[in-house]
Amino acid sequence: MKVYYDLHIHSVLSSCADVLQTPNNILNMCMLKGLDMIAICDHNGAKQYATIDKIKDSYDFLVIYGMEITTHEGFHLLAYFEKYDEIMALDKIICDSLDKSILPPNDQVITDEYDLEIEKIPYFLNQKIPFSFEELIKIIRKLNGLIIPAHINRKKTGILDFYKDLSKFDIDAIEIYDGSDIEELFSEYPYLKNYRYLINSDAHDIDVIHERVQYMELDDLSFASFKKYIQGK
């Protein structure tokens, strides 16, 4: 079955997201756009999922637990999980490692199921964490997570600015920056054709969330089928 997706959306927990990126607004927009599978991937945090878990069953699409992590090297990594407990275990590990003296440039808000603010995170989430890419791979694998380097061909925050050969790392797939020339990327790095790739919106604004365009062929609408697809060649 064709499953239309957007697996990289930011909420108001990310300081760089618009104030309209509340859980209800995000999920309602995903419903209006006809998506089948989504993931909210905030920077170095997953605390918005406590609220999302309360409202997601009102929608027909599958919500996958995700996070965008800033590695010690400085590039971004997407991690996906089947279970709430798994991503919250990662959230605690990363939260405990953050420098709490770094202040955020904008508010980082956790809301309730009515989109009302219940907490602000006072320290900057989107900072380099003490864990290297290889250390994060071990941590995420122990928690049964999937590992996908984010927007790999985006300058400064893409992994290719740091490592040219990704085949030596235990990753599941890659994310390519939306709107990029994929053939040009594959021409420069032919081995990347061996990986499944995602094209997500990386939406920080509500109107940027993907339309019903990008899809993957899955056996059914489940995390297990998503995992099987992502780990395919």
N, C-alpha and C positions, 0 to 999 in steps of 0.2 A: 504494500500500500504506500501511496505517496503521503509523506508527512511533512507539512510545511512548518518551518521552524524559525525561531530567532533565539539563540542561546547565549546572548551577551547583551543584557539590558541592565542599566544602572538605576538604582533607586535613590531617594533622598539621603540614604545612608552614605552615599559617596559625595564628598564635598564639591565635586565637579558637576554634579547633576542638577538639573533645573528643579525648582521648588514644586513643580507639578508632577514629578516622578514619584508619586506615592503609590503604595501597593494597589489600591483600588483603581487608580487611574491607569496604571500599567496593565493590570489584568483586563480591565474593560477595553482598553485600546487593542490589546492582543485579540480579544474576542471579536471586536468590530472588524479587525483586519483578517479574521479567518485563520489564525494560526492554530496549529495542532500541538505544538511542543515549544515550551519557552523555558528560559532560565534567567533569573536575576543574578548578576555577577558583580557584586559591589567590591570595592577595593579593600583587600585584606580584612574582610569582615562578612559575617553571615547573620547578624543579629536581626535583620529584617524578616528572616524566615519564620520566626515565632508568630508573627502576624500573618504572613502569607499562608502559613499552614491552616490558619483559622478560616480563610476565605476561599482557598483554591478549589475546594470541592463544589463550589457553586458554578464552576466553569467546566466546559467539556474538554479542554486541552490538558495535556500532561505538563506539570511543572517539575522540572529537574533541579535539584539543589546544586548551585554553582557559586564560585568565588573567583575573582581576579586577583592574583597574588603578584606583588612586586618583589622579585628575588633580590638577594644580596648583590648580585651583579648589576641589577637595574632594569632588566627586561620583565615583561608581564607574562603570566602563566595562568591558564584557565584550568580549574579543577572541578570535576563533576562527580556527584554522589547519588546513590539511590535512596539513602536513608538520612533522615533529619539528624539522628544521633551522630552519624559519621561526619557530616559537615560541621556540626557544632563542636565536635572534638577538635577538628582542624582550626575552627574559629578560636578556641581557647588557647591552643598552642601558639598561634600567631599573635593573638592579643597579648599574651604573657610576654612575648618577645619584643613588643613595640616600645619605642622611646616615648614615654608619656609626657616628656617636656616639650615636644614639638606640637605647636598649636595649628589647627586647621585654618585654611584661608577662608572657608565658608562653613556654614552649619552642616553637621552630619547628624541626621535626624532618624530616630526610630519612631514609627507611628503605631497606633493601635488599628483594629479592624475598621474603624471609622475614619481613618487617615488623620487622626488627631495626634499631635506630638506627645510622646510619653517620655522621651529621653533624648538628650544630645550627647554625642561622644565628644569629650573635650580635647582629646589628643588626635593628631593627624593620622588617619588610617593609611593613606596612600604614600607610604614611605618605604624605603628599602628595608627589608627585614634581615635579621642576622643569618638566615639560612640560605646557603647556596642552592643552585638549581639541583645539583645531585643530592643534596641533603633533603630538599623538598620532595624529590621523587620518592625517596625511601619513606618519608612521612606519609605522603598521600597514598602510596601503595599499601601501607599497613592499615590504612583506613578504608581500603577497597575502592579508592577513587580512580577516575580517569584523568589523564594528563595531556593537555593540549596547549602548546605554546601559542600565545595570543598574537594577533595581527603581526605575523612574523616578518612582513616586509615593510612595517612602519619604522621609520628612523627613530633611534634612541630608545624606544620601548619595545622593539622587536628583537627576538633572539638572534637573528642573523647578523646583527651588528656586533654580536659577542662570540657566537659559534657558527662557523660556516657548515660544519658537518653534523647534522642532527642524528644521523644514523647510529651514532655511538651511545645515544641516550635512550632510556626506556620511556618512550612517549607513545601515545596511542594514535594521534592525528595532529593536524596543524590547522590553525585559523589564518585565513588570508584576509588582509584588509579589504573592506568593501570598496568596490570600484577600481581595484588594482588590475593591472594587466597580468592575468594569470599565465598566459603563454610566455611572456617575457620572464616571469619568475622561474618557470620550469626550464626555460632555455638557459638561464644562468645557473640554476641548481637542478639538473636533470633527476637526481635521486629523489627529489621531493614528490615525483609522480608516484612513488611507492606508497604514499600515505593518502588516506582519506583527508579531505579538507572541508572545513566549515567556512561559510561566508555569513557573518552575523552583522548586526547593525552597530554594536557597541553604543547603543542609544543612551545619550545623556539628556535628550529632550523627547517629549512624548510623541511628536510627529515624525521622529526619525525611526521609530520601531518599524521593522520590516513589514512590507505588504506580503501577500500570499504569493511569494516568488521562489525563494530558495526552499528546496525540499530534498529529502532523502527517502530511499526505498526501504521500508522496514517491514518485518513480518507482521507486527502489530504495534499498537501504541503503548510501549512499555520501556522502562529503563533497560531491561535485558536485551530487547531488540535494538535499542540505540547503541548499547555497548557492543553488541555483535557487529553492527554496521561499522562503527568507528574503528574497531580493531581489525576490520577487513582490509584487503588491499585493493 
